[in-house]
Amino acid sequence: MKRSHLFMAITGASLELLLLNSFFAPSAEAGRFVLDQTPQTINRYFDGYKTRLTTNSGVTYTYAPAKFRRLFPKFPKSNFSITFVNNKAKKITLNFNGSFDTFQGDYNYQQTDAAKFYNYIFGYQPPLWQELSRHFGGETIYDYEYCLGDGVGNSFGRYGYKQFTDSASFYYDSRCEPPHKP
């Protein structure tokens, strides 16, 4: 009889630890929901917007918090904008706003930059970096699409003989939903 009480106590303690562990375990759900959210929700995340532009295709709010600018020190004028359609966030764009003619050094938007931007926006590291498409646009223009996981697509272009990237966008893409196939 004592053996069964000991077994039940150990089983109960194990279940409690399992529940506690799952409660504190980091997951994608622990991040911020940004896509498909309202401007009011987004403003709470990023301390309000700097500018607002309304066009036929939606409303774009531009944000430039000091914390964000430290992510890309080579481009101190960088900011990001979020385009809303029917009051829901549909596209998040990183704008480097740099003068590439005077920029000294090699700069291309890479996986590490995408991960920094993703982490800043969504609050966790992207689970994936998988190429979806690559397109040569003529002369020296290349367009790329990548999956970052959890339904987030990433597009950017490179242009000029130095292949600079002036902006990159995140958006919902069903091809980036789990399970991901290599």
PyMOL CGO cylinders between C-alpha atoms (Angstrom):
from pymol import cmd
from pymol.cgo import CYLINDER

trace = [
    CYLINDER, 0.00, 0.00, 0.00, 2.82, 2.41, 0.83, 0.3, 1, 1, 1, 1, 1, 1,
    CYLINDER, 2.82, 2.41, 0.83, 4.44, 1.69, -2.51, 0.3, 1, 1, 1, 1, 1, 1,
    CYLINDER, 4.44, 1.69, -2.51, 1.30, 2.81, -4.42, 0.3, 1, 1, 1, 1, 1, 1,
    CYLINDER, 1.30, 2.81, -4.42, 1.17, 6.08, -2.41, 0.3, 1, 1, 1, 1, 1, 1,
    CYLINDER, 1.17, 6.08, -2.41, 4.80, 6.75, -3.26, 0.3, 1, 1, 1, 1, 1, 1,
    CYLINDER, 4.80, 6.75, -3.26, 4.14, 5.99, -6.94, 0.3, 1, 1, 1, 1, 1, 1,
    CYLINDER, 4.14, 5.99, -6.94, 1.12, 8.34, -6.97, 0.3, 1, 1, 1, 1, 1, 1,
    CYLINDER, 1.12, 8.34, -6.97, 3.09, 11.11, -5.24, 0.3, 1, 1, 1, 1, 1, 1,
    CYLINDER, 3.09, 11.11, -5.24, 5.94, 10.84, -7.77, 0.3, 1, 1, 1, 1, 1, 1,
    CYLINDER, 5.94, 10.84, -7.77, 3.48, 10.73, -10.67, 0.3, 1, 1, 1, 1, 1, 1,
    CYLINDER, 3.48, 10.73, -10.67, 1.63, 13.77, -9.32, 0.3, 1, 1, 1, 1, 1, 1,
    CYLINDER, 1.63, 13.77, -9.32, 4.87, 15.73, -8.83, 0.3, 1, 1, 1, 1, 1, 1,
    CYLINDER, 4.87, 15.73, -8.83, 6.00, 14.80, -12.33, 0.3, 1, 1, 1, 1, 1, 1,
    CYLINDER, 6.00, 14.80, -12.33, 2.75, 16.05, -13.82, 0.3, 1, 1, 1, 1, 1, 1,
    CYLINDER, 2.75, 16.05, -13.82, 3.03, 19.31, -11.88, 0.3, 1, 1, 1, 1, 1, 1,
    CYLINDER, 3.03, 19.31, -11.88, 6.59, 19.85, -13.15, 0.3, 1, 1, 1, 1, 1, 1,
    CYLINDER, 6.59, 19.85, -13.15, 5.49, 19.08, -16.69, 0.3, 1, 1, 1, 1, 1, 1,
    CYLINDER, 5.49, 19.08, -16.69, 2.67, 21.63, -16.47, 0.3, 1, 1, 1, 1, 1, 1,
    CYLINDER, 2.67, 21.63, -16.47, 4.97, 24.25, -14.96, 0.3, 1, 1, 1, 1, 1, 1,
    CYLINDER, 4.97, 24.25, -14.96, 7.59, 23.61, -17.62, 0.3, 1, 1, 1, 1, 1, 1,
    CYLINDER, 7.59, 23.61, -17.62, 5.08, 23.99, -20.44, 0.3, 1, 1, 1, 1, 1, 1,
    CYLINDER, 5.08, 23.99, -20.44, 3.79, 27.20, -18.87, 0.3, 1, 1, 1, 1, 1, 1,
    CYLINDER, 3.79, 27.20, -18.87, 7.25, 28.81, -18.88, 0.3, 1, 1, 1, 1, 1, 1,
    CYLINDER, 7.25, 28.81, -18.88, 8.57, 27.29, -22.12, 0.3, 1, 1, 1, 1, 1, 1,
    CYLINDER, 8.57, 27.29, -22.12, 9.18, 29.85, -24.87, 0.3, 1, 1, 1, 1, 1, 1,
    CYLINDER, 9.18, 29.85, -24.87, 7.12, 29.36, -27.98, 0.3, 1, 1, 1, 1, 1, 1,
    CYLINDER, 7.12, 29.36, -27.98, 5.89, 31.24, -31.01, 0.3, 1, 1, 1, 1, 1, 1,
    CYLINDER, 5.89, 31.24, -31.01, 2.73, 32.05, -29.10, 0.3, 1, 1, 1, 1, 1, 1,
    CYLINDER, 2.73, 32.05, -29.10, 4.88, 33.96, -26.61, 0.3, 1, 1, 1, 1, 1, 1,
    CYLINDER, 4.88, 33.96, -26.61, 5.67, 36.51, -29.33, 0.3, 1, 1, 1, 1, 1, 1,
    CYLINDER, 5.67, 36.51, -29.33, 3.61, 39.46, -30.45, 0.3, 1, 1, 1, 1, 1, 1,
    CYLINDER, 3.61, 39.46, -30.45, 0.74, 39.10, -32.85, 0.3, 1, 1, 1, 1, 1, 1,
    CYLINDER, 0.74, 39.10, -32.85, 1.30, 41.83, -35.45, 0.3, 1, 1, 1, 1, 1, 1,
    CYLINDER, 1.30, 41.83, -35.45, -0.09, 40.72, -38.80, 0.3, 1, 1, 1, 1, 1, 1,
    CYLINDER, -0.09, 40.72, -38.80, -3.86, 41.10, -39.03, 0.3, 1, 1, 1, 1, 1, 1,
    CYLINDER, -3.86, 41.10, -39.03, -3.95, 43.38, -35.95, 0.3, 1, 1, 1, 1, 1, 1,
    CYLINDER, -3.95, 43.38, -35.95, -5.46, 46.88, -35.74, 0.3, 1, 1, 1, 1, 1, 1,
    CYLINDER, -5.46, 46.88, -35.74, -3.48, 50.14, -35.72, 0.3, 1, 1, 1, 1, 1, 1,
    CYLINDER, -3.48, 50.14, -35.72, -4.44, 50.64, -32.07, 0.3, 1, 1, 1, 1, 1, 1,
    CYLINDER, -4.44, 50.64, -32.07, -2.85, 47.33, -31.07, 0.3, 1, 1, 1, 1, 1, 1,
    CYLINDER, -2.85, 47.33, -31.07, 0.28, 48.03, -33.12, 0.3, 1, 1, 1, 1, 1, 1,
    CYLINDER, 0.28, 48.03, -33.12, 0.65, 51.52, -31.61, 0.3, 1, 1, 1, 1, 1, 1,
    CYLINDER, 0.65, 51.52, -31.61, 0.76, 49.97, -28.14, 0.3, 1, 1, 1, 1, 1, 1,
    CYLINDER, 0.76, 49.97, -28.14, 3.58, 47.65, -29.23, 0.3, 1, 1, 1, 1, 1, 1,
    CYLINDER, 3.58, 47.65, -29.23, 5.75, 50.31, -30.85, 0.3, 1, 1, 1, 1, 1, 1,
    CYLINDER, 5.75, 50.31, -30.85, 5.00, 53.52, -28.89, 0.3, 1, 1, 1, 1, 1, 1,
    CYLINDER, 5.00, 53.52, -28.89, 2.91, 55.20, -31.56, 0.3, 1, 1, 1, 1, 1, 1,
    CYLINDER, 2.91, 55.20, -31.56, 3.55, 56.10, -35.16, 0.3, 1, 1, 1, 1, 1, 1,
    CYLINDER, 3.55, 56.10, -35.16, 5.52, 59.03, -36.63, 0.3, 1, 1, 1, 1, 1, 1,
    CYLINDER, 5.52, 59.03, -36.63, 3.65, 59.50, -39.91, 0.3, 1, 1, 1, 1, 1, 1,
    CYLINDER, 3.65, 59.50, -39.91, 0.45, 58.27, -41.53, 0.3, 1, 1, 1, 1, 1, 1,
    CYLINDER, 0.45, 58.27, -41.53, -0.21, 58.04, -45.28, 0.3, 1, 1, 1, 1, 1, 1,
    CYLINDER, -0.21, 58.04, -45.28, -3.61, 57.12, -46.74, 0.3, 1, 1, 1, 1, 1, 1,
    CYLINDER, -3.61, 57.12, -46.74, -3.81, 55.79, -50.31, 0.3, 1, 1, 1, 1, 1, 1,
    CYLINDER, -3.81, 55.79, -50.31, -6.37, 53.84, -52.32, 0.3, 1, 1, 1, 1, 1, 1,
    CYLINDER, -6.37, 53.84, -52.32, -4.64, 50.59, -51.34, 0.3, 1, 1, 1, 1, 1, 1,
    CYLINDER, -4.64, 50.59, -51.34, -4.61, 51.20, -47.57, 0.3, 1, 1, 1, 1, 1, 1,
    CYLINDER, -4.61, 51.20, -47.57, -3.17, 53.23, -44.72, 0.3, 1, 1, 1, 1, 1, 1,
    CYLINDER, -3.17, 53.23, -44.72, 0.56, 53.12, -43.94, 0.3, 1, 1, 1, 1, 1, 1,
    CYLINDER, 0.56, 53.12, -43.94, 1.90, 54.09, -40.53, 0.3, 1, 1, 1, 1, 1, 1,
    CYLINDER, 1.90, 54.09, -40.53, 5.64, 54.69, -40.12, 0.3, 1, 1, 1, 1, 1, 1,
    CYLINDER, 5.64, 54.69, -40.12, 7.42, 53.93, -36.85, 0.3, 1, 1, 1, 1, 1, 1,
    CYLINDER, 7.42, 53.93, -36.85, 10.95, 54.86, -35.75, 0.3, 1, 1, 1, 1, 1, 1,
    CYLINDER, 10.95, 54.86, -35.75, 11.49, 54.04, -32.06, 0.3, 1, 1, 1, 1, 1, 1,
    CYLINDER, 11.49, 54.04, -32.06, 15.04, 54.61, -30.75, 0.3, 1, 1, 1, 1, 1, 1,
    CYLINDER, 15.04, 54.61, -30.75, 15.42, 50.90, -29.87, 0.3, 1, 1, 1, 1, 1, 1,
    CYLINDER, 15.42, 50.90, -29.87, 14.67, 49.98, -33.46, 0.3, 1, 1, 1, 1, 1, 1,
    CYLINDER, 14.67, 49.98, -33.46, 17.28, 52.34, -34.92, 0.3, 1, 1, 1, 1, 1, 1,
    CYLINDER, 17.28, 52.34, -34.92, 20.01, 50.60, -32.92, 0.3, 1, 1, 1, 1, 1, 1,
    CYLINDER, 20.01, 50.60, -32.92, 19.32, 47.36, -34.83, 0.3, 1, 1, 1, 1, 1, 1,
    CYLINDER, 19.32, 47.36, -34.83, 20.88, 48.75, -38.01, 0.3, 1, 1, 1, 1, 1, 1,
    CYLINDER, 20.88, 48.75, -38.01, 23.64, 51.17, -36.94, 0.3, 1, 1, 1, 1, 1, 1,
    CYLINDER, 23.64, 51.17, -36.94, 24.92, 51.54, -40.53, 0.3, 1, 1, 1, 1, 1, 1,
    CYLINDER, 24.92, 51.54, -40.53, 21.58, 53.16, -41.35, 0.3, 1, 1, 1, 1, 1, 1,
    CYLINDER, 21.58, 53.16, -41.35, 20.70, 55.58, -38.55, 0.3, 1, 1, 1, 1, 1, 1,
    CYLINDER, 20.70, 55.58, -38.55, 17.73, 56.93, -40.53, 0.3, 1, 1, 1, 1, 1, 1,
    CYLINDER, 17.73, 56.93, -40.53, 16.08, 53.52, -40.77, 0.3, 1, 1, 1, 1, 1, 1,
    CYLINDER, 16.08, 53.52, -40.77, 12.45, 53.03, -39.80, 0.3, 1, 1, 1, 1, 1, 1,
    CYLINDER, 12.45, 53.03, -39.80, 9.68, 50.58, -40.48, 0.3, 1, 1, 1, 1, 1, 1,
    CYLINDER, 9.68, 50.58, -40.48, 6.18, 50.98, -41.76, 0.3, 1, 1, 1, 1, 1, 1,
    CYLINDER, 6.18, 50.98, -41.76, 3.07, 48.87, -41.49, 0.3, 1, 1, 1, 1, 1, 1,
    CYLINDER, 3.07, 48.87, -41.49, 0.41, 48.90, -44.19, 0.3, 1, 1, 1, 1, 1, 1,
    CYLINDER, 0.41, 48.90, -44.19, -3.17, 48.33, -43.04, 0.3, 1, 1, 1, 1, 1, 1,
    CYLINDER, -3.17, 48.33, -43.04, -5.97, 47.19, -45.31, 0.3, 1, 1, 1, 1, 1, 1,
    CYLINDER, -5.97, 47.19, -45.31, -9.49, 47.31, -43.86, 0.3, 1, 1, 1, 1, 1, 1,
    CYLINDER, -9.49, 47.31, -43.86, -7.93, 48.28, -40.51, 0.3, 1, 1, 1, 1, 1, 1,
    CYLINDER, -7.93, 48.28, -40.51, -5.76, 45.11, -40.35, 0.3, 1, 1, 1, 1, 1, 1,
    CYLINDER, -5.76, 45.11, -40.35, -1.94, 44.95, -40.60, 0.3, 1, 1, 1, 1, 1, 1,
    CYLINDER, -1.94, 44.95, -40.60, -1.01, 43.26, -43.89, 0.3, 1, 1, 1, 1, 1, 1,
    CYLINDER, -1.01, 43.26, -43.89, 2.61, 44.24, -44.67, 0.3, 1, 1, 1, 1, 1, 1,
    CYLINDER, 2.61, 44.24, -44.67, 5.55, 45.31, -42.50, 0.3, 1, 1, 1, 1, 1, 1,
    CYLINDER, 5.55, 45.31, -42.50, 8.36, 47.08, -44.34, 0.3, 1, 1, 1, 1, 1, 1,
    CYLINDER, 8.36, 47.08, -44.34, 11.88, 47.78, -43.15, 0.3, 1, 1, 1, 1, 1, 1,
    CYLINDER, 11.88, 47.78, -43.15, 13.11, 51.03, -44.76, 0.3, 1, 1, 1, 1, 1, 1,
    CYLINDER, 13.11, 51.03, -44.76, 16.86, 51.62, -44.60, 0.3, 1, 1, 1, 1, 1, 1,
    CYLINDER, 16.86, 51.62, -44.60, 16.53, 55.20, -45.90, 0.3, 1, 1, 1, 1, 1, 1,
    CYLINDER, 16.53, 55.20, -45.90, 20.25, 55.23, -46.59, 0.3, 1, 1, 1, 1, 1, 1,
    CYLINDER, 20.25, 55.23, -46.59, 22.13, 57.08, -49.25, 0.3, 1, 1, 1, 1, 1, 1,
    CYLINDER, 22.13, 57.08, -49.25, 23.74, 54.19, -51.06, 0.3, 1, 1, 1, 1, 1, 1,
    CYLINDER, 23.74, 54.19, -51.06, 25.82, 56.47, -53.26, 0.3, 1, 1, 1, 1, 1, 1,
    CYLINDER, 25.82, 56.47, -53.26, 27.82, 57.71, -50.28, 0.3, 1, 1, 1, 1, 1, 1,
    CYLINDER, 27.82, 57.71, -50.28, 27.69, 54.54, -48.17, 0.3, 1, 1, 1, 1, 1, 1,
    CYLINDER, 27.69, 54.54, -48.17, 31.17, 53.10, -47.69, 0.3, 1, 1, 1, 1, 1, 1,
    CYLINDER, 31.17, 53.10, -47.69, 31.27, 49.37, -47.16, 0.3, 1, 1, 1, 1, 1, 1,
    CYLINDER, 31.27, 49.37, -47.16, 29.45, 46.25, -48.15, 0.3, 1, 1, 1, 1, 1, 1,
    CYLINDER, 29.45, 46.25, -48.15, 25.81, 46.08, -47.25, 0.3, 1, 1, 1, 1, 1, 1,
    CYLINDER, 25.81, 46.08, -47.25, 23.31, 43.50, -48.31, 0.3, 1, 1, 1, 1, 1, 1,
    CYLINDER, 23.31, 43.50, -48.31, 20.21, 42.44, -46.47, 0.3, 1, 1, 1, 1, 1, 1,
    CYLINDER, 20.21, 42.44, -46.47, 21.00, 38.92, -45.25, 0.3, 1, 1, 1, 1, 1, 1,
    CYLINDER, 21.00, 38.92, -45.25, 19.53, 36.25, -43.02, 0.3, 1, 1, 1, 1, 1, 1,
    CYLINDER, 19.53, 36.25, -43.02, 21.01, 37.88, -39.89, 0.3, 1, 1, 1, 1, 1, 1,
    CYLINDER, 21.01, 37.88, -39.89, 19.30, 41.19, -40.73, 0.3, 1, 1, 1, 1, 1, 1,
    CYLINDER, 19.30, 41.19, -40.73, 15.99, 39.44, -41.39, 0.3, 1, 1, 1, 1, 1, 1,
    CYLINDER, 15.99, 39.44, -41.39, 16.31, 37.64, -38.03, 0.3, 1, 1, 1, 1, 1, 1,
    CYLINDER, 16.31, 37.64, -38.03, 17.00, 40.91, -36.17, 0.3, 1, 1, 1, 1, 1, 1,
    CYLINDER, 17.00, 40.91, -36.17, 14.03, 42.61, -37.80, 0.3, 1, 1, 1, 1, 1, 1,
    CYLINDER, 14.03, 42.61, -37.80, 11.74, 39.60, -37.25, 0.3, 1, 1, 1, 1, 1, 1,
    CYLINDER, 11.74, 39.60, -37.25, 12.76, 39.34, -33.59, 0.3, 1, 1, 1, 1, 1, 1,
    CYLINDER, 12.76, 39.34, -33.59, 12.11, 43.04, -33.06, 0.3, 1, 1, 1, 1, 1, 1,
    CYLINDER, 12.11, 43.04, -33.06, 8.68, 42.91, -34.71, 0.3, 1, 1, 1, 1, 1, 1,
    CYLINDER, 8.68, 42.91, -34.71, 7.37, 39.56, -33.47, 0.3, 1, 1, 1, 1, 1, 1,
    CYLINDER, 7.37, 39.56, -33.47, 9.33, 39.11, -30.23, 0.3, 1, 1, 1, 1, 1, 1,
    CYLINDER, 9.33, 39.11, -30.23, 11.11, 35.82, -31.01, 0.3, 1, 1, 1, 1, 1, 1,
    CYLINDER, 11.11, 35.82, -31.01, 13.63, 34.39, -33.46, 0.3, 1, 1, 1, 1, 1, 1,
    CYLINDER, 13.63, 34.39, -33.46, 12.33, 33.21, -36.82, 0.3, 1, 1, 1, 1, 1, 1,
    CYLINDER, 12.33, 33.21, -36.82, 12.15, 29.42, -36.95, 0.3, 1, 1, 1, 1, 1, 1,
    CYLINDER, 12.15, 29.42, -36.95, 13.16, 29.19, -40.61, 0.3, 1, 1, 1, 1, 1, 1,
    CYLINDER, 13.16, 29.19, -40.61, 15.10, 30.73, -43.49, 0.3, 1, 1, 1, 1, 1, 1,
    CYLINDER, 15.10, 30.73, -43.49, 13.98, 28.98, -46.67, 0.3, 1, 1, 1, 1, 1, 1,
    CYLINDER, 13.98, 28.98, -46.67, 14.13, 30.43, -50.16, 0.3, 1, 1, 1, 1, 1, 1,
    CYLINDER, 14.13, 30.43, -50.16, 10.79, 30.54, -51.98, 0.3, 1, 1, 1, 1, 1, 1,
    CYLINDER, 10.79, 30.54, -51.98, 11.80, 32.33, -55.15, 0.3, 1, 1, 1, 1, 1, 1,
    CYLINDER, 11.80, 32.33, -55.15, 14.55, 34.29, -56.87, 0.3, 1, 1, 1, 1, 1, 1,
    CYLINDER, 14.55, 34.29, -56.87, 13.93, 36.45, -59.91, 0.3, 1, 1, 1, 1, 1, 1,
    CYLINDER, 13.93, 36.45, -59.91, 16.35, 38.34, -62.13, 0.3, 1, 1, 1, 1, 1, 1,
    CYLINDER, 16.35, 38.34, -62.13, 14.67, 41.60, -63.09, 0.3, 1, 1, 1, 1, 1, 1,
    CYLINDER, 14.67, 41.60, -63.09, 17.14, 42.76, -65.72, 0.3, 1, 1, 1, 1, 1, 1,
    CYLINDER, 17.14, 42.76, -65.72, 20.31, 44.82, -65.55, 0.3, 1, 1, 1, 1, 1, 1,
    CYLINDER, 20.31, 44.82, -65.55, 21.34, 44.44, -61.92, 0.3, 1, 1, 1, 1, 1, 1,
    CYLINDER, 21.34, 44.44, -61.92, 18.00, 43.89, -60.17, 0.3, 1, 1, 1, 1, 1, 1,
    CYLINDER, 18.00, 43.89, -60.17, 17.25, 40.71, -58.25, 0.3, 1, 1, 1, 1, 1, 1,
    CYLINDER, 17.25, 40.71, -58.25, 14.08, 39.98, -56.27, 0.3, 1, 1, 1, 1, 1, 1,
    CYLINDER, 14.08, 39.98, -56.27, 14.00, 37.37, -53.50, 0.3, 1, 1, 1, 1, 1, 1,
    CYLINDER, 14.00, 37.37, -53.50, 11.33, 35.72, -51.37, 0.3, 1, 1, 1, 1, 1, 1,
    CYLINDER, 11.33, 35.72, -51.37, 12.05, 33.71, -48.23, 0.3, 1, 1, 1, 1, 1, 1,
    CYLINDER, 12.05, 33.71, -48.23, 9.99, 31.88, -45.63, 0.3, 1, 1, 1, 1, 1, 1,
    CYLINDER, 9.99, 31.88, -45.63, 10.75, 32.82, -42.05, 0.3, 1, 1, 1, 1, 1, 1,
    CYLINDER, 10.75, 32.82, -42.05, 8.21, 30.39, -40.63, 0.3, 1, 1, 1, 1, 1, 1,
    CYLINDER, 8.21, 30.39, -40.63, 4.95, 30.71, -38.71, 0.3, 1, 1, 1, 1, 1, 1,
    CYLINDER, 4.95, 30.71, -38.71, 3.22, 32.06, -41.81, 0.3, 1, 1, 1, 1, 1, 1,
    CYLINDER, 3.22, 32.06, -41.81, 5.62, 34.94, -42.41, 0.3, 1, 1, 1, 1, 1, 1,
    CYLINDER, 5.62, 34.94, -42.41, 7.06, 35.58, -45.85, 0.3, 1, 1, 1, 1, 1, 1,
    CYLINDER, 7.06, 35.58, -45.85, 9.95, 37.99, -46.47, 0.3, 1, 1, 1, 1, 1, 1,
    CYLINDER, 9.95, 37.99, -46.47, 10.61, 39.76, -49.77, 0.3, 1, 1, 1, 1, 1, 1,
    CYLINDER, 10.61, 39.76, -49.77, 13.42, 42.11, -50.75, 0.3, 1, 1, 1, 1, 1, 1,
    CYLINDER, 13.42, 42.11, -50.75, 15.29, 43.27, -53.79, 0.3, 1, 1, 1, 1, 1, 1,
    CYLINDER, 15.29, 43.27, -53.79, 18.92, 43.96, -54.54, 0.3, 1, 1, 1, 1, 1, 1,
    CYLINDER, 18.92, 43.96, -54.54, 19.99, 46.42, -57.17, 0.3, 1, 1, 1, 1, 1, 1,
    CYLINDER, 19.99, 46.42, -57.17, 22.98, 48.20, -58.61, 0.3, 1, 1, 1, 1, 1, 1,
    CYLINDER, 22.98, 48.20, -58.61, 26.43, 46.88, -59.14, 0.3, 1, 1, 1, 1, 1, 1,
    CYLINDER, 26.43, 46.88, -59.14, 26.93, 46.74, -55.34, 0.3, 1, 1, 1, 1, 1, 1,
    CYLINDER, 26.93, 46.74, -55.34, 23.59, 44.90, -54.92, 0.3, 1, 1, 1, 1, 1, 1,
    CYLINDER, 23.59, 44.90, -54.92, 22.20, 47.13, -52.18, 0.3, 1, 1, 1, 1, 1, 1,
    CYLINDER, 22.20, 47.13, -52.18, 18.90, 46.50, -50.47, 0.3, 1, 1, 1, 1, 1, 1,
    CYLINDER, 18.90, 46.50, -50.47, 16.88, 49.58, -49.58, 0.3, 1, 1, 1, 1, 1, 1,
    CYLINDER, 16.88, 49.58, -49.58, 13.85, 47.83, -48.04, 0.3, 1, 1, 1, 1, 1, 1,
    CYLINDER, 13.85, 47.83, -48.04, 12.47, 44.43, -47.08, 0.3, 1, 1, 1, 1, 1, 1,
    CYLINDER, 12.47, 44.43, -47.08, 8.91, 43.37, -46.25, 0.3, 1, 1, 1, 1, 1, 1,
    CYLINDER, 8.91, 43.37, -46.25, 7.18, 40.80, -44.05, 0.3, 1, 1, 1, 1, 1, 1,
    CYLINDER, 7.18, 40.80, -44.05, 3.69, 39.59, -44.91, 0.3, 1, 1, 1, 1, 1, 1,
    CYLINDER, 3.69, 39.59, -44.91, 1.45, 36.58, -44.41, 0.3, 1, 1, 1, 1, 1, 1,
    CYLINDER, 1.45, 36.58, -44.41, 2.23, 33.70, -46.78, 0.3, 1, 1, 1, 1, 1, 1,
    CYLINDER, 2.23, 33.70, -46.78, 0.44, 30.36, -46.42, 0.3, 1, 1, 1, 1, 1, 1,
    CYLINDER, 0.44, 30.36, -46.42, 3.51, 28.61, -47.90, 0.3, 1, 1, 1, 1, 1, 1,
    CYLINDER, 3.51, 28.61, -47.90, 5.34, 29.54, -44.69, 0.3, 1, 1, 1, 1, 1, 1,
    CYLINDER, 5.34, 29.54, -44.69, 2.89, 27.83, -42.33, 0.3, 1, 1, 1, 1, 1, 1,
    CYLINDER, 2.89, 27.83, -42.33, 4.13, 24.79, -40.41, 0.3, 1, 1, 1, 1, 1, 1,
    CYLINDER, 4.13, 24.79, -40.41, 4.99, 22.05, -41.13, 0.3, 1, 1, 1, 1, 1, 1,
    CYLINDER, 4.99, 22.05, -41.13, 7.83, 23.40, -43.21, 0.3, 1, 1, 1, 1, 1, 1,
    CYLINDER, 7.83, 23.40, -43.21, 9.29, 21.25, -45.94, 0.3, 1, 1, 1, 1, 1, 1,
    CYLINDER, 9.29, 21.25, -45.94, 12.92, 21.74, -46.92, 0.3, 1, 1, 1, 1, 1, 1,
]
cmd.load_cgo(trace, "trace")
